[in-house]
């Protein structure tokens, strides 16, 4: 599975576990909601800076968003 797939699954899993909407996460990370949606749908990749912003907003280390096998779907 590609890193983009791991990111999409982990991002959505962590976001929903914290009860955040895509809009709330995007606001906290200082990015657009449509960007979060596209990441979760595997349409975009992201820069290290964006990875850091999202991870910080979710309260995790950046590597957690890229780890394989962190969801029950795998």
N, CA, C and O atoms as a printed pandas DataFrame, in Angstrom:
     atom_number atom_name residue_name chain_id  residue_number  x_coord  y_coord  z_coord
0              1         N          UNK        A               1    0.855   -1.187    0.000
1              2        CA          UNK        A               1    0.000    0.000    0.000
2              3         C          UNK        A               1    0.889    1.234    0.000
3              4         O          UNK        A               1    1.905    1.272    0.694
4              5         N          UNK        A               2    0.517    2.221   -0.760
5              6        CA          UNK        A               2    1.299    3.447   -0.897
6              7         C          UNK        A               2    1.120    4.372    0.311
7              8         O          UNK        A               2    0.126    4.308    1.033
8              9         N          UNK        A               3    2.103    5.217    0.494
9             10        CA          UNK        A               3    2.053    6.186    1.597
10            11         C          UNK        A               3    0.801    7.048    1.524
11            12         O          UNK        A               3    0.230    7.406    2.554
12            13         N          UNK        A               4    0.377    7.381    0.318
13            14        CA          UNK        A               4   -0.832    8.194    0.158
14            15         C          UNK        A               4   -2.057    7.482    0.733
15            16         O          UNK        A               4   -2.936    8.115    1.317
16            17         N          UNK        A               5   -2.103    6.165    0.563
17            18        CA          UNK        A               5   -3.211    5.385    1.108
18            19         C          UNK        A               5   -3.166    5.349    2.635
19            20         O          UNK        A               5   -4.195    5.490    3.297
20            21         N          UNK        A               6   -1.973    5.160    3.184
21            22        CA          UNK        A               6   -1.819    5.162    4.643
22            23         C          UNK        A               6   -2.234    6.518    5.209
23            24         O          UNK        A               6   -2.944    6.593    6.212
24            25         N          UNK        A               7   -1.789    7.569    4.564
25            26        CA          UNK        A               7   -2.134    8.917    5.017
26            27         C          UNK        A               7   -3.646    9.113    5.014
27            28         O          UNK        A               7   -4.211    9.594    5.997
28            29         N          UNK        A               8   -4.295    8.751    3.933
29            30        CA          UNK        A               8   -5.739    8.943    3.817
30            31         C          UNK        A               8   -6.494    8.205    4.922
31            32         O          UNK        A               8   -7.381    8.770    5.561
32            33         N          UNK        A               9   -6.138    6.949    5.140
33            34        CA          UNK        A               9   -6.819    6.149    6.164
34            35         C          UNK        A               9   -6.550    6.673    7.563
35            36         O          UNK        A               9   -7.473    6.807    8.367
36            37         N          UNK        A              10   -5.285    6.972    7.860
37            38        CA          UNK        A              10   -4.936    7.454    9.197
38            39         C          UNK        A              10   -5.509    8.831    9.475
39            40         O          UNK        A              10   -5.961    9.102   10.587
40            41         N          UNK        A              11   -5.495    9.692    8.488
41            42        CA          UNK        A              11   -6.037   11.037    8.654
42            43         C          UNK        A              11   -7.524   10.971    8.999
43            44         O          UNK        A              11   -7.978   11.615    9.945
44            45         N          UNK        A              12   -8.263   10.204    8.242
45            46        CA          UNK        A              12   -9.701   10.092    8.491
46            47         C          UNK        A              12   -9.982    9.421    9.830
47            48         O          UNK        A              12  -10.865    9.855   10.570
48            49         N          UNK        A              13   -9.233    8.360   10.144
49            50        CA          UNK        A              13   -9.430    7.633   11.402
50            51         C          UNK        A              13   -9.174    8.549   12.604
51            52         O          UNK        A              13   -9.973    8.585   13.540
52            53         N          UNK        A              14   -8.077    9.274   12.576
53            54        CA          UNK        A              14   -7.748   10.160   13.695
54            55         C          UNK        A              14   -8.726   11.331   13.795
55            56         O          UNK        A              14   -9.135   11.721   14.888
56            57         N          UNK        A              15   -9.089   11.876   12.652
57            58        CA          UNK        A              15  -10.022   13.011   12.639
58            59         C          UNK        A              15  -11.365   12.605   13.227
59            60         O          UNK        A              15  -11.902   13.299   14.090
60            61         N          UNK        A              16  -11.906   11.494   12.769
61            62        CA          UNK        A              16  -13.225   11.075   13.255
62            63         C          UNK        A              16  -13.168   10.614   14.711
63            64         O          UNK        A              16  -14.121   10.824   15.462
64            65         N          UNK        A              17  -12.062    9.989   15.116
65            66        CA          UNK        A              17  -11.916    9.558   16.510
66            67         C          UNK        A              17  -11.942   10.745   17.464
67            68         O          UNK        A              17  -12.363   10.616   18.613
68            69         N          UNK        A              18  -11.496   11.890   16.989
69            70        CA          UNK        A              18  -11.497   13.101   17.808
70            71         C          UNK        A              18  -12.771   13.920   17.628
71            72         O          UNK        A              18  -12.916   14.996   18.210
72            73         N          UNK        A              19  -13.685   13.406   16.824
73            74        CA          UNK        A              19  -14.956   14.089   16.618
74            75         C          UNK        A              19  -14.840   15.367   15.810
75            76         O          UNK        A              19  -15.653   16.280   15.953
76            77         N          UNK        A              20  -13.819   15.428   14.954
77            78        CA          UNK        A              20  -13.606   16.628   14.144
78            79         C          UNK        A              20  -14.203   16.455   12.749
79            80         O          UNK        A              20  -14.091   15.390   12.140
80            81         N          UNK        A              21  -14.821   17.492   12.265
81            82        CA          UNK        A              21  -15.243   17.514   10.866
82            83         C          UNK        A              21  -14.022   17.865   10.020
83            84         O          UNK        A              21  -13.002   18.316   10.542
84            85         N          UNK        A              22  -14.135   17.656    8.727
85            86        CA          UNK        A              22  -13.060   18.073    7.835
86            87         C          UNK        A              22  -12.839   19.578    7.964
87            88         O          UNK        A              22  -11.702   20.050    7.946
88            89         N          UNK        A              23  -13.910   20.309    8.090
89            90        CA          UNK        A              23  -13.821   21.766    8.210
90            91         C          UNK        A              23  -13.101   22.180    9.492
91            92         O          UNK        A              23  -12.267   23.086    9.472
92            93         N          UNK        A              24  -13.419   21.519   10.607
93            94        CA          UNK        A              24  -12.774   21.863   11.881
94            95         C          UNK        A              24  -11.282   21.544   11.844
95            96         O          UNK        A              24  -10.468   22.328   12.332
96            97         N          UNK        A              25  -10.921   20.403   11.270
97            98        CA          UNK        A              25   -9.506   20.055   11.163
98            99         C          UNK        A              25   -8.786   21.038   10.246
99           100         O          UNK        A              25   -7.686   21.498   10.554
100          101         N          UNK        A              26   -9.409   21.350    9.133
101          102        CA          UNK        A              26   -8.795   22.291    8.192
102          103         C          UNK        A              26   -8.557   23.648    8.851
103          104         O          UNK        A              26   -7.498   24.251    8.675
104          105         N          UNK        A              27   -9.529   24.121    9.600
105          106        CA          UNK        A              27   -9.389   25.403   10.296
106          107         C          UNK        A              27   -8.229   25.350   11.290
107          108         O          UNK        A              27   -7.414   26.271   11.350
108          109         N          UNK        A              28   -8.160   24.274   12.065
109          110        CA          UNK        A              28   -7.100   24.132   13.062
110          111         C          UNK        A              28   -5.721   24.069   12.412
111          112         O          UNK        A              28   -4.741   24.565   12.967
112          113         N          UNK        A              29   -5.654   23.462   11.240
113          114        CA          UNK        A              29   -4.376   23.306   10.544
114          115         C          UNK        A              29   -4.055   24.488    9.635
115          116         O          UNK        A              29   -2.950   24.573    9.100
116          117         N          UNK        A              30   -4.995   25.387    9.460
117          118        CA          UNK        A              30   -4.764   26.547    8.598
118          119         C          UNK        A              30   -4.754   26.213    7.121
119          120         O          UNK        A              30   -4.032   26.827    6.336
120          121         N          UNK        A              31   -5.576   25.219    6.747
121          122        CA          UNK        A              31   -5.681   24.836    5.339
122          123         C          UNK        A              31   -7.151   24.794    4.938
123          124         O          UNK        A              31   -8.033   24.940    5.784
124          125         N          UNK        A              32   -7.410   24.595    3.663
125          126        CA          UNK        A              32   -8.774   24.576    3.145
126          127         C          UNK        A              32   -9.436   23.215    3.367
127          128         O          UNK        A              32   -8.779   22.179    3.276
128          129         N          UNK        A              33  -10.728   23.222    3.654
129          130        CA          UNK        A              33  -11.473   21.982    3.877
130          131         C          UNK        A              33  -11.410   21.066    2.661
131          132         O          UNK        A              33  -11.315   19.848    2.810
132          133         N          UNK        A              34  -11.462   21.628    1.481
133          134        CA          UNK        A              34  -11.436   20.791    0.279
134          135         C          UNK        A              34  -10.109   20.058    0.147
135          136         O          UNK        A              34  -10.051   18.985   -0.454
136          137         N          UNK        A              35   -9.043   20.625    0.702
137          138        CA          UNK        A              35   -7.735   19.975    0.688
138          139         C          UNK        A              35   -7.765   18.741    1.596
139          140         O          UNK        A              35   -7.249   17.687    1.224
140          141         N          UNK        A              36   -8.361   18.865    2.772
141          142        CA          UNK        A              36   -8.496   17.728    3.683
142          143         C          UNK        A              36   -9.321   16.636    3.001
143          144         O          UNK        A              36   -8.962   15.459    3.053
144          145         N          UNK        A              37  -10.404   17.021    2.374
145          146        CA          UNK        A              37  -11.245   16.056    1.667
146          147         C          UNK        A              37  -10.460   15.337    0.576
147          148         O          UNK        A              37  -10.556   14.117    0.442
148          149         N          UNK        A              38   -9.693   16.078   -0.192
149          150        CA          UNK        A              38   -8.909   15.479   -1.280
150          151         C          UNK        A              38   -7.836   14.537   -0.732
151          152         O          UNK        A              38   -7.555   13.506   -1.343
152          153         N          UNK        A              39   -7.241   14.872    0.395
153          154        CA          UNK        A              39   -6.255   13.982    1.016
154          155         C          UNK        A              39   -6.912   12.675    1.450
155          156         O          UNK        A              39   -6.362   11.594    1.240
156          157         N          UNK        A              40   -8.081   12.783    2.052
157          158        CA          UNK        A              40   -8.784   11.582    2.509
158          159         C          UNK        A              40   -9.279   10.725    1.352
159          160         O          UNK        A              40   -9.490    9.523    1.514
160          161         N          UNK        A              41   -9.465   11.331    0.198
161          162        CA          UNK        A              41   -9.901   10.579   -0.991
162          163         C          UNK        A              41   -8.723   10.157   -1.859
163          164         O          UNK        A              41   -8.908    9.634   -2.958
164          165         N          UNK        A              42   -7.507   10.386   -1.358
165          166        CA          UNK        A              42   -6.273    9.986   -2.054
166          167         C          UNK        A              42   -6.054   10.732   -3.358
167          168         O          UNK        A              42   -5.396   10.213   -4.260
168          169         N          UNK        A              43   -6.594   11.942   -3.476
169          170        CA          UNK        A              43   -6.460   12.723   -4.700
170          171         C          UNK        A              43   -5.198   13.579   -4.708
171          172         O          UNK        A              43   -4.647   13.857   -5.772
172          173         N          UNK        A              44   -4.739   13.996   -3.537
173          174        CA          UNK        A              44   -3.553   14.850   -3.428
174          175         C          UNK        A              44   -2.509   14.189   -2.557
175          176         O          UNK        A              44   -2.818   13.372   -1.690
176          177         N          UNK        A              45   -1.274   14.559   -2.803
177          178        CA          UNK        A              45   -0.209   14.254   -1.860
178          179         C          UNK        A              45    0.029   15.554   -1.088
179          180         O          UNK        A              45   -0.627   16.560   -1.359
180          181         N          UNK        A              46    0.957   15.544   -0.135
181          182        CA          UNK        A              46    1.163   16.766    0.626
182          183         C          UNK        A              46    2.630   16.972    0.924
183          184         O          UNK        A              46    3.440   16.048    0.855
184          185         N          UNK        A              47    2.949   18.214    1.258
185          186        CA          UNK        A              47    4.318   18.563    1.599
186          187         C          UNK        A              47    4.589   18.211    3.062
187          188         O          UNK        A              47    3.666   17.953    3.834
188          189         N          UNK        A              48    5.839   18.205    3.417
189          190        CA          UNK        A              48    6.239   17.958    4.810
190          191         C          UNK        A              48    5.636   19.019    5.720
191          192         O          UNK        A              48    5.208   18.708    6.831
192          193         N          UNK        A              49    5.598   20.260    5.267
193          194        CA          UNK        A              49    5.020   21.340    6.074
194          195         C          UNK        A              49    3.544   21.087    6.364
195          196         O          UNK        A              49    3.094   21.288    7.492
196          197         N          UNK        A              50    2.792   20.653    5.367
197          198        CA          UNK        A              50    1.368   20.348    5.565
198          199         C          UNK        A              50    1.198   19.133    6.467
199          200         O          UNK        A              50    0.292   19.091    7.300
200          201         N          UNK        A              51    2.066   18.154    6.298
201          202        CA          UNK        A              51    2.028   16.978    7.170
202          203         C          UNK        A              51    2.210   17.414    8.624
203          204         O          UNK        A              51    1.485   16.962    9.510
204          205         N          UNK        A              52    3.176   18.290    8.859
205          206        CA          UNK        A              52    3.406   18.805   10.212
206          207         C          UNK        A              52    2.184   19.550   10.740
207          208         O          UNK        A              52    1.812   19.380   11.901
208          209         N          UNK        A              53    1.559   20.371    9.905
209          210        CA          UNK        A              53    0.378   21.140   10.336
210          211         C          UNK        A              53   -0.768   20.209   10.725
211          212         O          UNK        A              53   -1.401   20.399   11.763
212          213         N          UNK        A              54   -1.029   19.217    9.903
213          214        CA          UNK        A              54   -2.122   18.291   10.190
214          215         C          UNK        A              54   -1.830   17.466   11.443
215          216         O          UNK        A              54   -2.699   17.301   12.299
216          217         N          UNK        A              55   -0.623   16.956   11.546
217          218        CA          UNK        A              55   -0.257   16.153   12.709
218          219         C          UNK        A              55   -0.376   16.975   13.991
219          220         O          UNK        A              55   -0.915   16.498   14.991
220          221         N          UNK        A              56    0.117   18.184   13.960
221          222        CA          UNK        A              56    0.032   19.056   15.135
222          223         C          UNK        A              56   -1.419   19.305   15.523
223          224         O          UNK        A              56   -1.763   19.279   16.704
224          225         N          UNK        A              57   -2.256   19.542   14.544
225          226        CA          UNK        A              57   -3.675   19.797   14.802
226          227         C          UNK        A              57   -4.382   18.573   15.382
227          228         O          UNK        A              57   -5.369   18.707   16.106
228          229         N          UNK        A              58   -3.880   17.393   15.067
229          230        CA          UNK        A              58   -4.460   16.147   15.578
230          231         C          UNK        A              58   -3.773   15.674   16.861
231          232         O          UNK        A              58   -4.213   14.712   17.490
232          233         N          UNK        A              59   -2.698   16.355   17.242
233          234        CA          UNK        A              59   -1.996   16.004   18.470
234          235         C          UNK        A              59   -1.169   14.735   18.372
235          236         O          UNK        A              59   -0.993   14.020   19.358
236          237         N          UNK        A              60   -0.662   14.460   17.173
237          238        CA          UNK        A              60    0.177   13.276   16.970
238          239         C          UNK        A              60    1.474   13.689   16.287
239          240         O          UNK        A              60    1.582   14.791   15.749
240          241         N          UNK        A              61    2.446   12.801   16.315
241          242        CA          UNK        A              61    3.680   13.027   15.579
242          243         C          UNK        A              61    3.410   12.771   14.092
243          244         O          UNK        A              61    2.583   11.924   13.756
244          245         N          UNK        A              62    4.091   13.484   13.208
245          246        CA          UNK        A              62    3.830   13.326   11.772
246          247         C          UNK        A              62    3.932   11.898   11.256
247          248         O          UNK        A              62    3.154   11.495   10.391
248          249         N          UNK        A              63    4.877   11.133   11.774
249          250        CA          UNK        A              63    5.040    9.759   11.272
250          251         C          UNK        A              63    3.790    8.908   11.483
251          252         O          UNK        A              63    3.562    7.956   10.737
252          253         N          UNK        A              64    2.986    9.234   12.480
253          254        CA          UNK        A              64    1.774    8.455   12.766
254          255         C          UNK        A              64    0.823    8.490   11.576
255          256         O          UNK        A              64    0.140    7.504   11.299
256          257         N          UNK        A              65    0.775    9.608   10.875
257          258        CA          UNK        A              65   -0.120    9.728    9.727
258          259         C          UNK        A              65    0.331    8.867    8.546
259          260         O          UNK        A              65   -0.464    8.582    7.650
260          261         N          UNK        A              66    1.583    8.457    8.537
261          262        CA          UNK        A              66    2.113    7.684    7.416
262          263         C          UNK        A              66    2.333    6.210    7.734
263          264         O          UNK        A              66    2.744    5.436    6.869
264          265         N          UNK        A              67    2.060    5.829    8.970
265          266        CA          UNK        A              67    2.327    4.449    9.385
266          267         C          UNK        A              67    1.352    3.450    8.761
267          268         O          UNK        A              67    0.142    3.679    8.755
268          269         N          UNK        A              68    1.869    2.363    8.247
269          270        CA          UNK        A              68    0.986    1.295    7.777
270          271         C          UNK        A              68    0.429    0.514    8.950
271          272         O          UNK        A              68    1.029    0.477   10.024
272          273         N          UNK        A              69   -0.711   -0.107    8.745
273          274        CA          UNK        A              69   -1.255   -0.998    9.747
274          275         C          UNK        A              69   -1.787   -0.327   10.994
275          276         O          UNK        A              69   -1.869   -0.961   12.046
276          277         N          UNK        A              70   -2.154    0.951   10.902
277          278        CA          UNK        A              70   -2.695    1.632   12.081
278          279         C          UNK        A              70   -4.195    1.740   12.034
279          280         O          UNK        A              70   -4.796    2.414   12.871
280          281         N          UNK        A              71   -4.817    1.081   11.061
281          282        CA          UNK        A              71   -6.277    1.075   10.992
282          283         C          UNK        A              71   -6.769   -0.357   10.957
283          284         O          UNK        A              71   -6.024   -1.269   10.599
284          285         N          UNK        A              72   -7.998   -0.550   11.321
285          286        CA          UNK        A              72   -8.579   -1.890   11.288
286          287         C          UNK        A              72   -8.970   -2.312    9.877
287          288         O          UNK        A              72   -9.356   -3.461    9.661
288          289         N          UNK        A              73   -8.874   -1.393    8.909
289          290        CA          UNK        A              73   -9.252   -1.692    7.535
290          291         C          UNK        A              73   -8.158   -2.444    6.789
291          292         O          UNK        A              73   -8.405   -2.951    5.695
292          293         N          UNK        A              74   -6.943   -2.530    7.357
293          294        CA          UNK        A              74   -5.838   -3.172    6.665
294          295         C          UNK        A              74   -5.653   -4.601    7.101
295          296         O          UNK        A              74   -4.757   -5.286    6.609
